[in-house]
Each structure stands twice: as structure tokens, then as C-alpha cells.
Amino acid sequence: MSAAPPGTIDPSTTDLTAADPSAVDRPPGPAIELRDVSRRFDGILALDQVSLDVPRGSILGLIGPSGSGKTTAVRLLTGILAPTSGEVRVLGEEPRRFRRATREQIGYVPQGFLLYPELTASENVDFMASLFGLQLRRRRQRVREVLELLDLWSVRGRQASALSGGMQRRLELACAFVHDPAVLFLDEPTVGLDPLLRKSIWRELHRLRDGGRTLLVTTQYVGEAQECDRVVLLAEGRLIAFETPEGLRRKALGGDVVEVETDEPVDADRLAEHPVLLVDSAVTRISQRSPRSLLVVSPDGTTVTPALVDAIESSGVHVVGMRDHRPSFDDIFTMLVERDRERDDTAAAPSEGDDSPGKSPEPGRR
């Protein structure tokens, strides 16, 4: 057996001039960098001027619907593809020019099961370890370590094809991690798994992050944003948000949102004009959910609460309940994508009285 499975990274295809891992000695900096990166396929724009930095020892979630450009981004970062324009760096180097020592610091879990189905779990992991140059004694030690870590030791003698879907995904993670990489790229590692198995995978990813590894994880499950340190939202190849999970909520909602319930109906428009709430823009928006329920948006929901209670109760209405309003990440993603589309529609629409043809739309993305 002389070749790596399709979709894996084979260090034997890279430059051998830096075979000593100690050669990868560079000052601290972002583990992953993209600068105005675009990628076209036969005129189709799959990724559109994306820029971001990923600090070491963190999890970045790349979230978006199918066709948003997530897999293209991962293939650029692993050197499978070259950007049409812009600059990509991982551990300070261009992926297409990785030295062997740098390549050995990268782990990759592609979409789909691409390991050898006729080999056992331990044989698959052992083979991947051998590709990265681990000697026999160290290889045996690492195979056992990662199989135990991912709760696969008890099925080490079972053929990969006979493992459950969840076990296969964990086996792929074991193969990607056996050489102890500094950076892991995982392309939809939880797709098709039930919620319990998805939680199990994320527990392992958090453990790796806490051990100092940098992980980039793509997912179609928008709710998994809360598992990441920072989140990129992609839509049609465009980066429409790059925030912490809490920052995503604030970006979508315009700040902190407090839900207020009162014992009597209250007029949201009149309340918004109360002098206390106008000071330093303490409240930026008040909307009426029902006659006795309000949603109040503020740059700082904690400090505005006393003023909000005073403003409501000064009219003779009593507050009976207040709580943070936290919509699901699915709702947040929908808000941000729709807002981005509205901006595009506004920018593309010709001004009134303009007889010139409108701007041609960007070619479709995949």
C-alpha cells in the first residue's frame, strides 16, 4: 500500500528539505490567515474576497448552507486548491508551498468516509501514522492513545466498514490527530450524526482546543456556532459575519435585547420617547410583542435595566418580569443573511430616474 486515501494529506508529496519537525520554529502569530482571498471555477465565484485571522489554540466555526464556500475554503487552506487571488497562510506558510515539517503539523478530516474500509480501525490509524514518519514503537503508542481518547480501543480489531457512522467519524478524527498536529481542518465532521454523537464529537474537539490545538470546523448546523470561539458566516461565497457567538447575537439584534412583561398594556412608541431612555442612547429600539410584552434593544442590557423599570413604572404600569431575549442561532443566521441580501438588492437597484442598465449580477457561486 503506497498511497494515502483520497482526500487525505500525504506528506510524501511535499518538499523534504525540512524533514526535522523542530525546523518549524516561528514566532507566535495567527495559525490561519486569509487576505482578500477569492476562488473561481470556470468563471463561477466560489469564494469572494474573504479575510480573517484565526489565533492559535482556538476553534473557528465556518458556518453556512450547502454551496456557501465552506469546503472551498478548507481546500485552499490545506493546499488542495490555490486561490485565484489573495493570500493564504497556515502556520506562516503558503499551503501550496508547505515544507514537509509544516505539513506534518496539519491534520485534515474531509467530508465523507475516505479511509480504507477493509482495514481495521487500528490498521487505518497505524497506516496514517506511518505516512507521517512515526517510528514503530512511537506509532504503536500513538495508535493506542488516540483510539482510547476517542473511545475506539474496544473496536480496534473491527473493519472500518463494520463501524457505525459515529465511530467512523471518530476514526477519521483519530487518523487526522495521530501525528499530533498543531492545526486541524474538519470539513463537516458531524454531518449526518444524531445529536448525541454530535455532542460527543464536540467534546473531543474542545479537548483538543484546550490542549493548544487550532481547529477550523465547517458545519451546516448553525446551532453549533455556540461550540466555537469565533464564527464565520458564509453565504454565496461572501463572509457576512466574523464574530464570537455572543457577538453574532449582538450583530444580528443590534445590541442586548431584554424582554419585558408588564401587568398592564404599555405603549412602546410612547415609552421610547421617555427622557430617561434617551440619555446617551440608552435604548436604541423598542418593539411591541403583545400589549403587555416588549422587546428592548440596548448597547448594554445590564446597565439600562434600572432606567427601563423606572420609565415603565412612572406611567403607573408595573414590571412583572424581565429576561434576556436569546433567539436561536438559526434565527440569527437567517437575520444576517437576509440583511446581507437586502443590502445587495439596494446596491444593485438603479437610482430613480437612472435609465442606464443595472450592474450585472455576480456569477453564481458554489
N, C-alpha and C positions, 0 to 999 in steps of 0.2 A: 504494500500500500504506500504510494509515494506522493499523493496529492491531498491537500486539505479538502474537506467537503465544500460544495458550492456555497458562497456567501460568507465563508469564514476568512480571516486574515491570515495568510501564510507568510511568516517572516522569511522563508527561504527565497521569496521573490524580491526582497529588498536589499539595499546596499549592505555589504558585510564588513565595511571598513570600521564599524564601531560596534563590534560584537560584545564588548565588555559593558554590562549594564551600568557600571559605575561611570561610564562616559557620559551618561545622561545627567549632567550636573549643571543646572542652570539656576539663576536667581528666581525667587518666588515671583509669581505673576499669575494672570488668569490661566486656567487649564485649557480653556477653549476661547478662541477669538474669531469673530466674523466681522469683516468690514465691507459694507456695501456689496454683499455677495448676491449675485444673480446667476441663474442657470436656465438655459434654454434647451429645448429638444425640438429640432426641426422648426424653429420659429415659435414654438409654444413656450411661454414663460412659466416655468415651474416654481421658481423662487425669485423674488423681486426685491433686490437691494436690502437684504437683511443684515443688520448689525447688532452684535451683542457680545458681552464678556461673561464667562462663567468662572467664578472663583473656585479654587481648589477646595476639596473637602465639602462639596455641596451637591444637591440634586437639582437639576434643571428639568422641568417638565415641558415637553414640546407637545402642545395640545391643539387639536383641530380635526375637522371632519376628514373623511377619506378624500384624497386628492388635494389636500391643502398644502403639500410640500414637505411634510414631515420626513418621509423616507428619503427624499432627495437631499434634505439637509444632512441626514445621517451618512449617506453615501459620500457626500462631499467631505465630511469630517473624518471619515475613515480612509479616504484616498481612492475609493472605488470610482468616483467621478471627479472631474476638475471643474472649477467654476467657470462660467462664461466670462464673468467679470467680478472684480472684487478680490479680497484676500481672506484666506482661511488659515488659521494656525491652531495646532493642538500641541500642548507642551512646548510651545515656542517654535514649532517647525511646520512647514507646509506638508500636509498629509501625503501628497504625491511624491515628496522628496524625503520621507522619513528615513532616518538611519535605522539599521537593524535594532540598535539598543532602544531607540524610541518606539519602534513598532512593538517591541516586547513589553512596553508599558501600556498597551492598548488592548482592551477586550471588547468583543462585539457579539451581540445576540441579535441575529436578523429575524425578520418575520418568517413564520412558518418553521416547521421542523426539518432541519437540514443536516442532522448528524447521521451516522451510519446505523440504520435500523437493525442490521444483522449482528452488530456488536453489542456486548453487554454494556450496562451503564458504566462500570469501571473501565472497560476497554476503551470506550469513547473518550472518557476523561484522560486516561493514560496516553492515548494517541495524541490528543491535543497538547498535553504537557510535553510530549517528545518533540512536537513541531517547534516548540519554543525553547528547546535545548536543555530541558531539565534532565539531569543525570538520573540513572536508575533508582538509586537509593532515595534521593530527594523527590523523585517523581512518585514513588510509592507512598511516601509520607504525605505529599500534597494531595494525591488522589483520595486518600482516606480522609484527610482534613476537610476537603470541600464536600465530599459526599456526606460526611457526618454533619457538617454545617447546614446542608440543605436537606437533611433528613432522608437521604437516599442510600445510606450504607446498608440497610437491611435488604435492599433490592439490587445490590451491586452486581449480582450474577445474572440478572434478568436482562433479556434482549431489550434494546431501546424500543423496538416496535411493540413490545408487550406492555410497556408502561402506560399509565393513564396520561391524559392530556396535561394535567397539572404536574405530574412527575417529569414528563418530557420537557416542559418549560424550565423546571428546576434543574434538569440535567444540562440543558443548554447554558444556563447560568453557571453551573459548575464548570463546564468546559471553557467558558469565557473567563472565569476567575482563577483557574488552576495555576496559572503562571503569575498570580498576584499582581495584576496590572494597576496602574495609578488612575487610569481613566476607563470607564465602561460605557459603551453605547448600547442601549437596549431598545430595539425597534418593536414597539407594541408587545412587551413581554407578557401582558395579562389578557390579551385579546382572546375571546372565546372561553375564558375560565369563569367558573362560578364565583360569586362574591367572597366566599370563604377562602378559596385558593388565591384570589387576587390579594386579599389581606395578607396571606402567608408570604407571597412574593414580595410585597411591600415591606414586610418586617425584615426580610433578608436585605433588601436594598437600603433600608435605614441603618442596618447593622454595618454594611459596607461603608456607607457615608460616614458613620460615626468612627470608623477605623481610618478615616482620612482619604478615602477614595472619592473621585469626582464621577458623577453619574449623569448621563443625559438619557432621559426616558421619553419615548414618544408614546402617546396613547390617544385612543378615540373616546375614552371615558373621561368626560370633562370633570366629573366629581373627584378624580384622582389628583386634581390640582392641589388639594389640601395636603397631599402627601409630600409635596415638593417644597424646596426652599425658595425657588423662584420659578415663574411660569412664563412661557412664551405662548401666546395665542396666535395661530396662523390661520389665515383664510385666503384661499385662492393665491397662495404663494406669498402673501404680504404679512409682515409682522404687524399685528394690530394692537398688541399689548405685551409688555415685558415687565412684570411686577412680582412682588411677593403675593401669596394667596390673599392676604388681607388687603394689599394694595390693589389687587384686581377688583375686590368688592368696592373699595372707595372710588376707583376709576369709573366703574360702571354706574354707581349710585350718586357720585358727586360728593362723597364725604361719608360721615357716620350717619346712620338712619335709626331714629328712635320711633317706635310705635307707641302711641299714647291712647289710652282709653279713658273716657270721662263718664260721669254719672248722668249728664245731660248733653243734648246736642251742642256742638260748638262750631262756629263759622271759621273755616280755615283761612279764607281771604281776610277777614277782619283781624284774626289773630296774627297773621303775617305782618300787619301794619303796627303791631304793638311796639311802642318805643323801646322797651327793654330788649326785644329781639332784633331790633335794627342796629343796635350798637355794635360796631366793628363786624357787621355782617355775621352776627352770632348764629343766625338761621338763614340758609340760602333758599330753601324751598319747603313749603308745607302743602301736602295733598290730603284730600278727604277720602278715606276708605269707606266710611259709613258715617251717619250723623254723629256717632259717639266714638269714632276711631280716626286718628290722624297718623300720617307718616311725616316725620320732621327730619329734614336733611340739614346737617351742620358740619362745619370743618372739624369740630371736636364735640362729640355727643356727650362726653362726661361733664365738661365744664358748662355746657349750655343747659343741663337738666334743671338746676335750681331756678334759673331765669324763666325757663319754659313753664315750670309749675306755677311760678308767681304770675306770669302773664295770663295763664288759663284761669287761675283761681281768682284773679282780680275782677273777672266778669261774673263771679258768682257760681261758676262751674267747678266741680271738684274732680281732680285726677284720681282715678281708681286703680290705674295700672300703667307701668312703663316698662318697656323691654327693648333690647336691640333687635332690629329687623335684619335678618340674615337670609337672603334668598339663596337658593341652591346655586352651585357653580354652573349648572346647565342654564339657569336663568341669566346669570351674569354673562356667560359666553354669548347667549342669544342677544342680550342688550348691546354688547360691544360689537358684535358682527353687524347687527342691524344699523348701529350708529355709523360704522365704517362705510357700509353700503350707501347710507343716506348722504354722507359726505361726498362719496364718489359721484352719486347721481347729481348732487348740487353742482359739483365742479364741472361735470360733463355737460350740464344743461346750458344751451346758449342764452345769453342775456336777452332781455326783452328788446325787440326791435333789431336784433342782430340777424341779418339774412345769410351770414356766412355759414357754411356747413359745420356741424359739430365735430368735435375731436373724435377721431376714430377710436373705437374701444380697443383696449389692450387685448392681444390674442389670448385665447383661453389658457388656463393653467391646469397642470395635473399634479 
